C-alpha cells in the first residue's frame, strides 16, 4: 500500500512530514504524512498544471473550504488546505484500509451485512456532504475506503475544485458519471446519487452497472440503456434502479435513499417528483432558518439593563494620539485562536451537528495540526506609507453620514468595472495571518500582522518600503495559541494567547512583557481588544466558554466591574469604543448575538440578534451622529444596527461565504466599511447608502481573517491578512480610467 519516496519528492509540506507515497492519479499524488504530534494524515498534492495561476488557486482554495464544512459522518474529513510554492495540497484524515475497488477485485463482491454496511455508510456520507452544500462529483469505488471503523468516503468536493481550476474539460470518471454530466451539465446532488448507485452496484456484483469496456460504449449505455443490476439482491435492487433514473428529478435524494435503506418502505419507494436537492455544486448552502440576502429582518428589542449613557458620538478607543482617522475601535475583528500549534480555524463553518454535542461547540473543533505542538510565532511589521516616516494627524470625529434609513434594508452591490482600490504591496509570511492592525512603530505609522507560523523572512513592499522588524516567540509552555497585534498607549503591541487561557502583552519591538501573564480565563481566549477606561489602558477579552474579562495589561489583574457572561457560547470578536465619553465593548458570539457592555459599570446594554447565526466580527461607527454597530458572520451579510436599541438599520449582501473581518474608515470624506470574507474577497461599502464601491478586492490566500483601515498623508489604506499567509495592502479610492 505504501511506497518509498522517490528522488525529488517532498519530505515536508508545511507542518507535515512526508513518510511515503500512497498513490497517484489524474488529480495529483497522495502521500502518507505525520503532523507535529505524530498523527498520520493523507496529503494530496495537486499536479503542476494547477500551478502558476493565482486566480485558479484562489478558486481552488475556496472550493476546498466548502468541503471542510462537511460533517464527519462516514467521511474522511478534510483537515487543511494550503499552497506549497504554486501547488495546492489538501490534508485529510488517513484511513488505514483498502479502497472498495481494490477489496472487491481482490476478495469479490459484498453480500449480506457487509453489502448493507457499504450502502448505508456511503449514503450517510453523501447525505452529510449534500447537507453542507457540497457536491462530490467523483464518487466511485476507489473513493470509498474501508477503514477499521467502517467505509469512509473521500475526495468530496475536490473534483469541482479542480474542474473550476482547469481551463477546459470535466473532472470525473465516465463509468460512474450521471447522464446529465455526460451531456455537459454541471454536477448536482442528484448526479452524486446516480454515482452512488453505480458504486453500490459494483460492491454487490463486482462490475459497474453500465459496463467497463470502451468509454464511448459506456457513455452510450448510461445515456440510453437500462442498468445491469443482475445479482443485486432485493430490496436494494429496486432502490438502485430508482437512483439510476436517466432524469435527475426522478431520483431520490441521498437522505431519502438512506431513509429507505434503513427500512422505511424499502420495497415500494414513493415516487419523487421534485428536484433532488437545492444545494449548488461546491457551494455552501445557508443554514436552515437563515434569511435570504435582502430579506428584512427586524432587530430584536434590547435585553438587560439599558446603557448608562445617551450616546451622541462614537470615538475610537485608545488615548488621544496622532493616529489613523477611522471610525470604530483601535482593535477590532475576530481573533481566530485555536490550541497551540494549530492554524487559526477562523469562524467555524456552518454544518451538520455531529453526534453527541451542541451545534455551536461542534463548530469549534480545529481540524488542523495537533493541539499540543509549540510553533514559532512571528509578527511582521511593515511600513504603511512608503518612504514617509511621519505620523499622520488625527482628523477629528468619526464619520457622520447625512441620512440613515429607518427600516432594515439589504444593499445590492453596484455594478462597476474596477476594484475600489489600487494594490500597493504584498508580502508572504507563511502560515495563516491571524490579525492585522495599524499603529505607531518606531515613530512611524505601520501595518502590523500576526502569524501562527514563525519562519521570519525579509521582504519589501514596493521599492521604498520594507520590513521594519520581525519578532519570534519559539518553544516553551508560554508559546501562544496565536499572536494578535494591536495598540497599547498609542504604541504597537502584541498579544500572545496561551494554551491555558493566559494572555501575555508585549511591545511590538520584542520588549519584555508589559506586565505579568493575565490568568483570569480558564479556557483559551478567542478574541480581545484594548480600550481606555478611567484614563488607563485595559484589555477586553473573551474565551471559548463565553467568559468576558476586563483587565490591566501592566498588572495582570482584573480591572473594574467585570461583564457578566451571557451564556456558555464562545466569543469570536471584540470591538471597543466610547459613546458620549463612556467606554463600551461589543461582543460577537456563537450564540448568534452581538452584545453591548458598559465597561465602567459592567452592565449589559443592547443585544443585536439580526444575524440568526454565529457572529464572528464586530466594529463600531457613527451614523447621523448616532452610534452604530457593524457585524458580520456565518449568514454572509454585513449588518448595521443601533448600538443603543439593538435594532437593525441595514444589511449589505455580496459575500458568498462567512464574513470574518471588518474595519471602518473614510475615503475623501466618505464613510466606508471594509469587510473580509471566507470567499477570499474584501468588499468596500458606503456606510451611508450601502452601495458596494467597485469590484471586490482579492487576496491570494483564500479566506480573509482580518482587515484594517487607516488614513495617512491624504490617502486611505487598507490591509488584509489571509489564510495563505499573505498580507496585501491597497490605497482605497476609485480606480483611474
PECOR-V275156 format. One record per run of one state. SS is the DSSP state (helix for helix, strand for strand, loop for the rest). FROM is the first residue (numbers start at 1). LEN is the number of residues. If there is no record, write none. Layout:
BEGIN
SS	FROM	LEN
SS	FROM	LEN
END
This chain:
BEGIN
loop	1	2
strand	3	1
loop	4	8
strand	12	2
loop	14	2
strand	16	9
loop	25	3
strand	28	7
loop	35	5
strand	40	7
loop	47	1
helix	48	3
loop	51	3
helix	54	14
loop	68	7
strand	75	1
loop	76	2
strand	78	7
loop	85	2
strand	87	7
loop	94	5
strand	99	1
helix	100	8
loop	108	4
helix	112	20
loop	132	9
helix	141	3
strand	144	4
loop	148	2
strand	150	4
loop	154	4
helix	158	8
loop	166	8
helix	174	3
loop	177	2
helix	179	4
loop	183	6
helix	189	17
loop	206	9
helix	215	10
loop	225	11
helix	236	8
loop	244	4
helix	248	3
loop	251	3
helix	254	8
loop	262	52
strand	314	3
loop	317	17
strand	334	1
loop	335	24
helix	359	4
loop	363	14
strand	377	7
loop	384	16
strand	400	2
loop	402	8
strand	410	2
loop	412	7
strand	419	1
loop	420	1
strand	421	8
loop	429	4
strand	433	9
loop	442	2
strand	444	8
loop	452	8
strand	460	2
loop	462	3
strand	465	9
loop	474	8
strand	482	7
loop	489	2
strand	491	7
loop	498	5
strand	503	5
loop	508	5
strand	513	1
loop	514	4
strand	518	1
loop	519	6
strand	525	9
loop	534	2
strand	536	8
loop	544	4
strand	548	5
loop	553	4
strand	557	2
loop	559	12
strand	571	9
loop	580	2
strand	582	8
loop	590	4
strand	594	5
loop	599	5
strand	604	5
loop	609	6
strand	615	9
loop	624	2
strand	626	8
loop	634	4
strand	638	5
loop	643	5
strand	648	5
loop	653	6
strand	659	9
loop	668	2
strand	670	8
loop	678	3
strand	681	6
loop	687	5
strand	692	1
loop	693	1
strand	694	2
loop	696	1
strand	697	2
loop	699	5
strand	704	9
loop	713	2
strand	715	8
loop	723	3
strand	726	7
loop	733	5
END
